[in-house]
């Protein structure tokens, strides 16, 4: 079974509602363009060979939001333009592989090629502003993050507007850590992103009827660690996708040492999708 859009033949990349695009580095133009996803990075907690960690760039109507900003993502984005001109960044949780490149982003905007670029909004989990101030005090300046980004803390289950998108953060199960997935909508298109998550009722809610569900599938088998869950096996990701009745499933956060069944679609760095 291939998890292509339900309304189309089962051939990933050749669907009517959602199709894979060549990596052009260009933007989607016009207000009727739906939504575009660029996978800047999709490695798990350790990077796949040559890979960047989590970073998913969404664009609609010429505006852009980055979901997570792990190590290697900024370099990937700089392959497309001298410095990323983003409207917003949103962080799912504070494991380093999902936010680590905020640090070089600060240095590049304070002292480097990002000096004259606009200040993006940064949407972070509750309590994140205080945490970043503490990290800043240790790395350089207490206000290094608040001086670089327009900081906002989102609230579990409450939609917020940014970069022309409506985004809802939904708390997910990731060990004992405060962690969220995102549901982003614009121009009639909906993308759901699991972040890092074990099995929970939150995932089908997050991805309900979404055009694209970007879902982690880190594990070979369920719960090899024991205890509180933090990640999914691919079969569990498929179960969440089917329960959500979403249109298309894209698996991510997968170690290269753990190959997937060829019937499942897997993210890779540089992948571009049109989401409709």
N, C-alpha and C positions, 0 to 999 in steps of 0.2 A: 504494500500500500504506500502511495506517495502522498505527502501532505502538501498538495498544491491547493489553490483556491477552489472551493467547493463547486462554484458555478462553471468551472472550466475543465477541460481534459487534464488528466493527471500527468502533466509535464512541467516541472518547475522551470520558471523562466520564460514560458510561452503561454501565459495566461492572459485573458482579456482584462481582468480587473487589477492584477498585480503582475508586473513583469520585471525581469532582471534587466538592468541597463548596463552598457559598457561604462567603464570607469573613465569619465571625461574630465572630471574635476570641475565641471560647470554647474550652474545653478538651475533650478526649476523656475521658470518665469511665468508670471501671470497668476491672477487670483483663482483661476479654475484648475490649477495644476495638481490639486490633491496634496499629497505629501510625499517627500522623498526621504529615504533613509540611506545614509552612508555609514558603513561599519568601519570606524577608524581603528578599533581594536576589539578583540574578543577572546583573548587568552584568559585562562583561569588564574589562580593565585600565583602560580609560577608561569613565566611567559613561554609560549610555544616558540620553537626556533624562528627567529626573525620577526616575532610577533609583538604587537602592543597589547596592553591589557584593556580593560573595559572602557569603551567610548563609542556612543551611538549618536550620530549627528542627524537631526531632523530638520528639514526645511519645508516651508510652505509659504506661498505668497512672497518669496524673497526674504523671509525672516528665518532665523536659525536658532535652535536650542540643542545643546549637547547633553545627553543623558550619560552621566558618569565621565570621569576624566582620569583614568588610570595611567600608570607609567607607560611612556611610549606614544600616548595619544597626541600630545602636543606636537611631537615630531612628525607624526603622520599628517596632521592637519596642516603643518607648515610645508609639506610636499605639495599642497594644493594652492597655497597663497602665502605671501611673505610672513604675515601674522594673522591668525584667525580672527575675523571680524564677526563675532557672535553676539547675538542679543542676550542669550541666557545660557547658563549651565545649571543642571540639577543633579544632585548627588544622592544616591540611594542609601548609602551607609558608609561607615568610617573604616572599613578594611582598606589597606593601602592600595590594593590593586584596582580600587574604584574611585580614588580621589588623588592619588599621589602627584599627578602632574599639575595640580593647582599650585604647587610650590615653584617650579620653574616658570609657570605662567606669571606669578608675581614678579620674579626677577626680570623676566623679559619685558613686562609692561612698565616696570619701574626704571630699568636701566638699559633696555635693549630695543629691538625692533618694534615692540608693541607700545612704545611710549606715547605715540600720538593716536592710538586707537581708542575707540569708545570703551566705556567701562561697562562690562556685561553684568547683568543680574546673576547672582549666585543663590540658588535655592537649596537649602540644606535641612537635615533633620532637626527636630526640636532639640534645643540646647546646643546646637552646633556653633553658634556665634561665640559663645563663651569658650568652647573647646578650641576653636581656631585662634582666639586671642591668646590662649595659653601656649599653643604650639608656636605662634608667632613670636612670643616673648623668648622662647628657647632658640628659635632659628634666626631671629634678626630683630624684628620690631613687633610689638603687640598688635599694632594696627596694620600689619602688612597685608592681611587678607581683606579687612574692611576698607583699606585704602585703594585696593586694586579692583574689588568687586562691590556691587551693590548688594549687600547681604540681606537675605530674607529666609526666615524659617517657615517651612510649610507645616500644615497640621494634618494628622492622619484623617483621611476620608473627606477632607474639605477641598474642593477644586480651587485652583488659583490660575490666574491669567498671566501669561508671560510670552513674549516673542510671537504673539499672534496665535498661541496655542492655549487651549484649556487643558490643564494637567491636574490629575488627582493622584496623590500618594496614598498607597494602601499598605498598611503594615503587613509584613510577611515573616515567616518563621526562618530565622537564621541563627541557630544556636541560641544564646541568651542576649544577642546583640540587638539593639534597636535598628531595624532594617526595613526598607520599603521597596515596593515595586511602583511603577508609574503607568498611568493610562493617559495618553496624550492624543488630543483630537484637534483637527483643523481642516477647514474646507470640506467637511463631510467625511473625512477619513479618520480612522482610529487605529493607533498602534498601542499595544500593551507590552510592557517590558518587566520581566519578573525580578530584575536585580538578582541577588543571591537568595535562594529560598529553598527550604525543604517543603514537603507536601503540606498543604493547608487549604482550607476553604477560601482563603483570600485569593488564590490564583485564578480559579474559575470566575470569581467576581471581577477581578481586575481585567480579565481578557474577554468578558462576556460580549459576544457578537463582534469582536474586533476584526478589522481587516487583516491585521498581522499581529501575531503573538511571538515576540522574541523571548524565548524561554531558556533558562540555563539547563544544562544536562551534564553536570560535572562527573557524575559517578557511573561506574560500571554496573553496580548493583545497589539496591536500596540499603542505606544505613550500615555501611561497613564499619563505621566508627563506634556505633552504639550510642545510647544517650539521646539527648535532644538533637533533632535533625537540623541540618544546615544547608543541604544541597539535594538535588534530584538526580535519579537515574533517568535515562532517556524514556523508558516505559512510563515513568511517573509524569514526565513532561507531556507525553502524548495523552495520558489520562486527563490532565488538567486542561489541555487544549480541547479535547473532545467534550468535556463537561462544560466548557465555556461556549461551545458552538462557534468558535472563531473560524475565520476563513482560511488562514494560512499559518503554518507553524515554521519558525526558524529557530533551530537549536543553536545554543552558544555557550561560552564559558567551558569549553570542552578541551581537555588535554589532548594533544596530538598523539600521545601514547595510547589513547583509548578510542579506536576507530568506531564510527557509527555504522549502523545498518545503512546500506546504500539507498534504501527507500526513504530515508529521512533527510531533510534539507538542513545543511549546516552553514552557519555564518563563517566568513573568512575576511581578513583584513582587506579593505578596499572594495568590498562588495557594495553595490548600489542597487536599491530597489525603489520602484515607484509603488506607493501604497494607495490603493483606491478601493 
